[in-house]
């Protein structure tokens, strides 16, 4: 049976430059990282076969290099320099050749980047394990679907719906879902996650996941309005975003942890817990890339 170790071995084979850091992060946080990668290894092997691990490692290497290059441009320009939104949609979200490797990388950073480790603990311990019994959960911009899949794996009593505008991403999520055995309680759909909610057609959920979405939007206000409109009383929201961290499709630039928190509060949510961790940067860098996550509740 495949395990997290198979991903590590693939990183050592196909992404050698990034293997020492990935291995050190995993070894220092083995229980948490295995919680993510052990089930993913089983699903990936069943869905894609042995090749999945090398492809994931190659996608991870490409992603890490792209992030480093984008951050260098950010340092020189002093601001994000994303493509126009139609080009992002066509050249990123609808491009299978770009999205599939990107999706693998977006999974692996949870276990291999030090700045993402606290997100795993917050997601599992403060969000999933504290949802009410038989909760209904919505994931906005679910991408690869792994957070929804882990939710279904951790909580056999809940039902989850994942939405994303990217057909290639939903194709990956659906294929992993078929291998997971959770198809009776979890579904993925190609859909604009914000459109119905902000048109006054919101359904309420006991749990909502919005992971690394806000920075991809021209303005995050509609996202926070959607979270406020769709979360049930006493329900929980898991929200995360990138701060001062440039990528090809990062559009909205957060500088302080207080900025997304203030938007959440303005949308009728209150903070239960926040974590924010930095990536390594050169000593004289103007910007400090961080990954911030919050658990929120309706006021």
Secondary structure, 3 states (H helix, E strand, C coil): CCCHHHHHHHHHHHCHHHHHHHHHHHHHCHHHHHHHHHHHHHHHHHHHCCHHHHHHHHHHHHHHHHHHHHHHHHHHHCCCCCCCHHHHHHHHHCCHHHHHHHHHHHHHHHHHCHHHHHHHHHHHHHHHHHCCCCCEEEEECCCCCHHHHHHHHHCCCCEEEEEECCHHHHHHHHHHHHHHCCCCCEEEEECCCCCCHHHCCCCCEEEEEEECCHHHCCCCHHHHHHHHHHEEEEEEEEEEEEECCCCCCCCCCCCCHHHHHHHHHHCCEEEEEEEEEECCCCCCCCCCCEEEEEEEEEC
